[in-house]
Amino acid sequence: MSQATFEVYTDASDEWRWHLIHDNGNIIADSGEGYASRQKAEQGIESVKENAPDADIVEVEE
């Protein structure tokens, strides 16, 4: 069973955004950008769910 929930909301600029909230209340991911419609924000969520289930973890040196 999932321990996180996607929440969709509008920001102060009236753009749609999403964040992924763990059951403990912590934000563990966010859209990083605003969308013009709720539909586009939900498409962004679906893209994350489909394209990153087994994403590699890579260390980046600064």
Secondary structure, 3 states (H helix, E strand, C coil): CCCEEEEEEECCCCCEEEEEEECCCCEEEECCCCECCHHHHHHHHHHHHHHCCCCCCCCCCC
